[in-house]
Amino acid sequence: MSYQVLARKWRPQKLEDVVGQEHIIRSLQNSLREDRVGHAYIFSGTRGIGKTSVARLFAKSLRCTERLADGNACGKCSACEDFNTSSSMNIIEIDGASNNSVEDVRDLIGNIQYVPTTGKYKVYIIDEVHMLSTSAFNALLKTLEEPPSHAVFILATTEPDKLLGTVLSRCQRFDFRNAEIKDLVAHIKHIASVENIKFENDNLITELAKLGSGSFRDTLSLLDQVLSFSIDGNITEEIFARSLGIARIETMKSIIDGIVNGNVEALSAAYRSALYENVSAKNIAKAILETAFQIVIAKDYKDFNRVSSKISAENFEKIGRAEIYWIYEVLSTDITWAISSMCPEDALELVFRKVALRHEFMAEVQGGAQVAQGKPVTNSVAAPISKSVPVEQPVSKLEVVEAPVEVVKPEAEPIKIVIPMPEPESTTEKIEEVVEEVQAPSIEKEKSNEPKDWNGFLSFLRSVSPAASANLEQGNLLSPISYTAEMLSVELGYPMSSKVFYDYLNEKEAFDKLMNNLSNYFQIDHGKIDLKIQLVGKEEAEEQQFKSKIEIKYEAEQERLKQMETNLVNDPVIKHAETIFNSKVDKITLNDKK
């Protein structure tokens, strides 16, 4: 006998064999038991979840003359034997996709008046009924509303929204559910036990169920594909991955561990290994995103067992809840860009590496404006010009050199002049002074013999843990710290835009580390530290003029750059040049060259 695919071999033979559609089976059994049969039904749902199978079982039970008490057909009467033949004249199956014209529907209507050769009913099953043309639907409407007493219509569709309202109103509608993972897993295990199929571990069965996307037929088709690669029905992880073109579970675990630990070498090696095994970048991206989501859920429920095969216990404990939420959000956004790029394989690796290096990137940022805007702090330098003329010495503290210029007509391009700028005061020092004045005006300035204040703490923290210092600068003090030998009181606020950092600091591990650093710097026991961290709403922030350290630093830097532009415009050298060339400075470009 020729091989029969699992999806056909394991098609339900009785109503109770249908998996995951108990609500529909119960309704149909009740209508059969009480003999309340409608004249038209719509079975809707996604592909491969049992619509046609249930339609055939229902049709068989309708026609059975010795129906059992549970609504199933007896399988022995003449009507049941007629159903088992492939050319029954009493159960007519029509493919709506290929028989969608008015002529096809008219032929059906012309034959519907003939009574069944055996049994009580003649059943018409129209699959993919949404493919019928509007004209064909209109031709069917009257018959669908008032068919002969022996005729029953069962319309199956994957897109019920495409059906006319006049059709829907004439039918009883049953919506089939997508199969749940647990139902698919149980179904696969049952088939595996009967067919003598052996999986290396249960994780492979779960992965197969997920790949089935809620469809029994798709799941069994994938199982058939895996079996074609296996020997004697033994399915290993390597066979499973190669046959379906997906990355191995261990490979995905290596990438996730690399992201959590910031180990770009390990994650890149695992990623390139998956590509070498002919796994597409899209499949890798989907698997990583699904894994990240499962870790998010496991974190919410504090249940490591949900993801024990996806991430090590050590890394599960290491990563914070807020951090994994942030990782998932970044991955979901950047993966879309990576997959649609010109080089999706390289772009996707870059996305993984960027997320893995998140702490290092944050630690590199010290100036404030870089975090807020992603722009470097700039100094002022213009482009050189060609031929020289003497330039008059200005009354200014600026050191002036002879600048080569070129005499041009008034219609020429705007003139650019090199102005050597004096070495600015240390940016960090200026910004720190502004922050101190805005942040806590009531705190006394540092004294050499008593340097214990918040800015001093941040400087200390920057040397100990740059990433932790950058986290704190995303917020600011809500009130000046209170520090005595007996008590340290710190009230730290975070704007809503920095909620991810607020969530991170409220993780027990991060909070404890902050308490340890405070204790070390201020030389005070934990029990004497009163540390409060809270979110500041948008309206409250505007009312209290609350700003984070980052925002204050950025505004101070912007003010410094603006003042530099003003000084340049009003500089005597520039004014003299404007007089010589009868022109005006219309643009100043500041860059990061010294």
Buried (B, 14 or more C-beta within 10 A) or exposed (E): EEEEEBBEEBBBBBBBBBBBBEEBBEEBBEBBEEEEBEBBBBBBBBEBBBBBBBBBBBBBBBBBBEBBEEBBBBBEBBBBEBBEEEEBEBBBBBBBEEBBBBEBBEEBBEEBEEEBEBBBBBBBBBBBBBBBBEEBBBBBBEBBBEBEEBBBBBBBBBEBEEBBEEBBEBBBBBEBBBBEEEBBBBBBBEBBEEEEBEBBBEBBBBBBBBBBBBBBBBBBBBBBEBBEBBEEEEBBBEBBBBBBEBBBBEBBBBBBBBBBBBBBEBBBBBBEBBBEBEBBBEBBBBBBBBBBBBBBEBBEEEEBEBBEBBBBEEBBEEBBBBBBBBBBEBBEEBBEEBBEBEEBBEBBBBBBBBBBBBBEBBBEBBBBBBBBEEEEBBBBBBEEBEEEEEBEEBEEEBEBEEBBBEEEEEEEEEBBBBBEBEEEEEBBEBBBBBBBEBBBEEBEEEEEEEEBBBBBBBBBBBEEBBBBBBBBBBBBBBEBBEBEEEEBBBBBBBBEBBBBBBBBBBBEEBBEBBEEBBBEBBEBEEEBBEBEBEBBEEEEBEEEEBBBBBBBBBBBBEEBBEEBBEBBEEBBBBEBBBEBBEBEBEEBEBEEEE
